[in-house]
Amino acid sequence: MPDNLQSVLRRFFDDYVHSTPKKLKIIDAYLLFILITGIVQFGYCCLVGTFPFNSFLSGFISCVGSFVLAVCLRVQVNPLNKTEFLGIGPERAFADFIFAHIVLHLVIVNFIG
């Protein structure tokens, strides 16, 4: 069983490296960074406590919201999904991503108080 799992993971990684466009790899790296940041924040909250609870919630909601927005950007920029998003080019998708990020972080800063 481990040999099959290892071969499947190796094939998945090779296919990812050779067939994924560079733009999507950059977005994936950003997604990984946000995921790790959210895990660290949650771990810190569990270990140390939630004294400034609004600060923890704001940071964690920022991570979750940024992750969701980046996934939406990745779906819209993916060349395989061109038929799903006919009127939306990569530039418009990125502009929507930036605008949504601004709104998200304005709400988060307001929530911190």
C-alpha positions as CSV (number, residue, x, y, z in Angstrom):
1,M,0.0,0.0,0.0
2,P,2.7,2.6,0.8
3,D,4.4,1.9,-2.6
4,N,1.1,2.7,-4.4
5,L,0.6,5.8,-2.3
6,Q,4.2,6.9,-3.0
7,S,3.8,6.3,-6.7
8,V,0.5,8.2,-6.8
9,L,2.0,11.2,-5.0
10,R,5.1,11.2,-7.2
11,R,2.9,11.1,-10.3
12,F,0.7,13.9,-8.9
13,F,3.7,16.0,-8.2
14,D,5.3,15.4,-11.6
15,D,2.0,16.2,-13.4
16,Y,1.7,19.4,-11.3
17,V,5.2,20.5,-12.0
18,H,5.0,19.9,-15.8
19,S,1.4,20.9,-16.6
20,T,0.5,23.7,-14.2
21,P,1.1,27.2,-15.5
22,K,3.4,29.5,-13.6
23,K,0.6,31.9,-12.6
24,L,-1.3,29.1,-10.9
25,K,1.9,28.0,-9.1
26,I,2.3,31.5,-7.7
27,I,-1.3,31.5,-6.5
28,D,-0.7,28.1,-5.0
29,A,2.3,29.3,-3.1
30,Y,0.2,32.2,-1.8
31,L,-2.5,29.7,-0.7
32,L,0.1,27.6,1.1
33,F,1.4,30.7,2.9
34,I,-2.1,31.7,4.0
35,L,-2.8,28.2,5.2
36,I,0.3,28.0,7.3
37,T,-0.4,31.4,8.7
38,G,-3.9,30.4,9.8
39,I,-2.6,27.2,11.3
40,V,0.1,29.1,13.3
41,Q,-2.5,31.6,14.5
42,F,-4.9,28.8,15.6
43,G,-2.0,26.9,17.3
44,Y,-0.9,30.1,19.1
45,C,-4.5,30.6,20.3
46,C,-4.7,27.1,21.6
47,L,-1.4,27.2,23.4
48,V,-1.3,30.7,24.8
49,G,-4.9,31.8,25.0
50,T,-7.3,34.2,23.5
51,F,-6.8,37.3,25.6
52,P,-7.3,39.9,22.9
53,F,-10.1,37.8,21.3
54,N,-11.0,40.4,18.7
55,S,-7.4,40.4,17.5
56,F,-7.4,36.6,17.2
57,L,-10.7,36.6,15.3
58,S,-9.6,39.4,13.0
59,G,-6.4,37.6,12.1
60,F,-8.0,34.2,11.6
61,I,-10.9,35.7,9.6
62,S,-8.4,37.5,7.5
63,C,-6.6,34.2,6.8
64,V,-9.8,32.4,5.9
65,G,-11.2,35.2,3.8
66,S,-7.9,35.7,2.0
67,F,-7.8,31.9,1.3
68,V,-11.3,31.9,-0.1
69,L,-10.6,34.9,-2.3
70,A,-7.3,33.4,-3.6
71,V,-9.1,30.1,-4.4
72,C,-11.7,32.1,-6.4
73,L,-8.9,33.9,-8.2
74,R,-7.2,30.6,-9.0
75,V,-10.4,29.1,-10.4
76,Q,-11.0,32.2,-12.6
77,V,-7.4,32.4,-13.9
78,N,-7.1,28.7,-14.7
79,P,-7.1,28.2,-18.5
80,L,-9.1,25.0,-18.1
81,N,-12.0,27.0,-16.8
82,K,-12.2,29.6,-19.7
83,T,-15.6,28.3,-20.8
84,E,-17.0,28.9,-17.3
85,F,-15.9,32.6,-17.2
86,L,-16.4,33.9,-20.7
87,G,-16.6,37.6,-19.9
88,I,-13.9,37.6,-17.2
89,G,-10.2,37.8,-18.2
90,P,-7.3,37.3,-15.9
91,E,-6.9,41.1,-15.4
92,R,-10.5,41.6,-14.4
93,A,-10.3,38.6,-12.1
94,F,-7.2,40.0,-10.4
95,A,-8.9,43.5,-10.1
96,D,-11.9,41.8,-8.5
97,F,-9.5,40.0,-6.1
98,I,-7.8,43.2,-5.1
99,F,-11.1,45.0,-4.6
100,A,-12.5,42.2,-2.5
101,H,-9.3,42.2,-0.4
102,I,-9.6,45.9,0.3
103,V,-13.2,45.4,1.4
104,L,-12.3,42.4,3.5
105,H,-9.4,44.2,5.3
106,L,-11.5,47.3,5.9
107,V,-14.1,45.1,7.7
108,I,-11.3,43.4,9.6
109,V,-9.7,46.6,10.7
110,N,-13.1,47.9,11.8
111,F,-13.7,44.7,13.7
112,I,-10.5,45.1,15.7
113,G,-11.9,48.3,17.1
